[in-house]
Structures are given as structure tokens and as C-alpha cells.
Amino acid sequence: MIVNRMIAATALLAGVNCVAAEKSQVIPPERLANYWLLLSGTAKQANAPNSGRNLDAPSCAAVAYTVEKDGSTSNVELRHIVPEGDLGKVAVSVVKDMQFAPAPQNLGKTPVSTYVVMPFNLPNPASTNPADIALRQRTLDACKPEAAGAKETVIPVR
């Protein structure tokens, strides 16, 4: 009888601990600044490999991640890359190194899950050339996870 009560109490406590674990909110990238601000100098310069597929092509990579209570990133996953190529591992590496500080309205340091679309080899955003603007917009739009139908797709990065 005592053993059964101890097992029941242990199970109850385990359940309470599971409920107490804070789950991250899923937010779109444009709302990230309401929760977390990227610390200056933590987004490192992307070091692309010397050889690989589509390294010079105009491209982008969508990387999903979670900002934890301490401002670090976790659950970093490549969700989409346009065109297929080897720049995905570069994007994942950059996101893994990012550090965040809580925004003033995020006093509780709420963890959030979001994504970022990283451009590679695209025309300068300040360009006024209509062809440059169109190429940049077309490439970035194709990389958004929801546009690609890849919300739950995870691309393995080797």
C-alpha cells in the first residue's frame, strides 16, 4: 500500500514538472523584436566553403530556431533552401552562433520559436534597378517556409 502511494506521488510530481516546463511561443519573424533583440556582434560573418553546389547562385535559406530564456538559440533546423545547394550549412552555423537580449516588454524572457530567411549572392537591397529588385524579392519569397509548403520539413545538414 505504501509503495503504491509513493509511486502515485512520484507520478503526480513528474506530471507537475512536465507542466511547469515552459513551451516556446511560435511567432513570425517580423514579431521577434517584440520579444528578443539580436546582440550586436553575435551574428558572425558567413564563411562559405570553397567548393560545393550553387555557392555562387543567387539563393536563400530558411532556418527555424528557438530563442531560449538565456538568449541562446536551440532547435536550429534548415527548413528550405533555394536553389538546392551547400549554403544551408552556412546559414545553420550563423543562426547557432546568434545571441539575443530580451526586449523591454519581455521581462519574463519568454522563449520563442521563429525562423529567418538568409540571403546569399543577391543584389544589394539598396539597388534601384528593377531587375535586381525583382530577383531579390522572387528569391526571398520562394524561401519562406509557408510559401514552399515546407513548414514541417527539416533538411539534414551534414
C-alpha positions as CSV (number, residue, x, y, z in Angstrom):
1,M,0.0,0.0,0.0
2,I,2.8,2.5,0.9
3,V,4.7,1.5,-2.3
4,N,1.6,2.3,-4.4
5,R,1.2,5.7,-2.7
6,M,4.8,6.5,-3.3
7,I,4.5,5.5,-7.0
8,A,1.4,7.6,-7.3
9,A,3.0,10.6,-5.6
10,T,6.1,10.3,-7.8
11,A,3.9,10.1,-10.9
12,L,2.0,13.2,-9.8
13,L,5.2,15.1,-9.2
14,A,6.6,14.1,-12.6
15,G,3.4,15.3,-14.2
16,V,3.6,18.7,-12.4
17,N,7.2,19.1,-13.5
18,C,6.3,18.4,-17.1
19,V,3.5,21.0,-17.0
20,A,5.9,23.5,-15.4
21,A,8.4,23.3,-18.3
22,E,7.8,26.4,-20.4
23,K,7.0,25.8,-24.0
24,S,8.1,28.4,-26.6
25,Q,5.6,30.5,-28.4
26,V,5.7,30.3,-32.2
27,I,5.9,33.7,-33.7
28,P,6.6,35.1,-37.2
29,P,10.0,36.7,-37.8
30,E,8.5,40.2,-38.0
31,R,7.4,40.0,-34.4
32,L,10.7,38.7,-32.9
33,A,11.8,42.2,-31.9
34,N,8.8,42.3,-29.5
35,Y,10.4,39.5,-27.6
36,W,14.2,39.4,-28.3
37,L,16.8,41.7,-29.8
38,L,19.9,40.3,-31.6
39,L,23.0,41.2,-29.7
40,S,25.5,43.2,-31.8
41,G,28.5,41.2,-33.0
42,T,26.9,37.7,-32.4
43,A,25.8,37.1,-35.9
44,K,29.1,36.1,-37.4
45,Q,30.3,36.7,-40.9
46,A,29.2,33.7,-43.0
47,N,32.1,31.6,-44.1
48,A,31.1,29.8,-47.3
49,P,33.0,26.7,-48.3
50,N,35.5,27.0,-51.2
51,S,33.7,24.3,-53.3
52,G,30.2,23.0,-53.4
53,R,26.8,23.1,-55.1
54,N,25.3,26.5,-56.1
55,L,27.7,28.5,-53.9
56,D,27.7,31.5,-56.4
57,A,24.0,31.3,-57.3
58,P,21.5,33.9,-56.0
59,S,19.9,31.9,-53.2
60,C,18.4,32.0,-49.7
61,A,18.0,29.6,-46.8
62,A,15.1,29.5,-44.3
63,V,16.3,28.4,-40.8
64,A,13.9,27.7,-38.0
65,Y,15.1,28.1,-34.4
66,T,14.1,28.8,-30.8
67,V,15.4,31.7,-28.7
68,E,15.7,30.3,-25.1
69,K,15.3,32.1,-21.8
70,D,19.1,32.8,-21.7
71,G,19.1,34.4,-25.2
72,S,20.8,31.4,-26.9
73,T,19.4,29.6,-29.9
74,S,18.4,26.0,-29.9
75,N,16.5,23.6,-32.2
76,V,18.2,25.1,-35.2
77,E,17.0,23.5,-38.4
78,L,17.3,24.2,-42.1
79,R,13.7,24.3,-43.4
80,H,14.2,25.4,-47.0
81,I,16.9,26.4,-49.4
82,V,16.5,27.9,-52.9
83,P,18.1,26.6,-55.1
84,E,19.3,23.3,-53.6
85,G,22.9,23.7,-52.6
86,D,25.6,23.7,-49.9
87,L,24.8,27.2,-48.4
88,G,22.3,25.7,-45.9
89,K,25.1,24.6,-43.5
90,V,26.4,28.1,-43.6
91,A,23.0,29.5,-42.6
92,V,22.6,27.0,-39.8
93,S,26.1,27.8,-38.5
94,V,25.3,31.6,-38.4
95,V,22.0,31.0,-36.5
96,K,23.6,28.7,-34.0
97,D,26.0,31.5,-33.0
98,M,23.4,34.2,-32.6
99,Q,22.7,35.6,-29.1
100,F,19.7,37.6,-28.1
101,A,18.8,40.1,-25.3
102,P,15.2,40.3,-24.0
103,A,13.2,43.2,-25.4
104,P,12.0,45.7,-22.8
105,Q,8.5,44.2,-22.9
106,N,9.8,40.6,-22.5
107,L,10.6,40.8,-18.8
108,G,9.8,37.1,-18.3
109,K,12.2,36.2,-21.0
110,T,9.6,34.2,-22.9
111,P,11.2,31.6,-25.2
112,V,10.0,31.9,-28.8
113,S,10.3,29.8,-31.9
114,T,10.6,31.5,-35.3
115,Y,12.7,31.4,-38.5
116,V,15.0,33.7,-40.5
117,V,15.4,33.8,-44.3
118,M,19.1,34.4,-45.1
119,P,20.0,35.8,-48.5
120,F,23.2,34.7,-50.3
121,N,24.6,36.3,-53.5
122,L,21.5,38.5,-54.0
123,P,21.6,42.1,-55.4
124,N,22.1,44.8,-52.8
125,P,18.8,45.8,-51.1
126,A,19.5,49.4,-51.9
127,S,19.6,48.8,-55.6
128,T,17.1,50.7,-57.6
129,N,17.5,48.5,-60.7
130,P,14.0,46.9,-61.3
131,A,15.6,43.6,-62.4
132,D,17.7,43.5,-59.2
133,I,14.6,44.3,-57.1
134,A,12.6,41.6,-58.8
135,L,15.3,38.9,-58.5
136,R,15.8,39.7,-54.8
137,Q,12.1,39.6,-54.0
138,R,11.4,36.5,-56.1
139,T,14.2,34.6,-54.4
140,L,13.3,35.6,-50.8
141,D,9.6,34.9,-51.3
142,A,10.4,31.4,-52.6
143,C,12.4,30.7,-49.4
144,K,9.7,31.5,-46.9
145,P,8.7,28.1,-45.3
146,E,5.0,28.7,-45.8
147,A,5.5,29.7,-49.5
148,A,7.4,26.5,-50.1
149,G,4.9,24.3,-48.3
150,A,7.8,23.2,-46.1
151,K,6.5,24.2,-42.6
152,E,7.4,20.8,-41.1
153,T,10.2,19.8,-43.4
154,V,13.7,19.5,-41.9
155,I,16.6,19.3,-44.3
156,P,19.5,17.4,-42.9
157,V,22.7,19.4,-42.8
158,R,26.0,17.4,-43.0
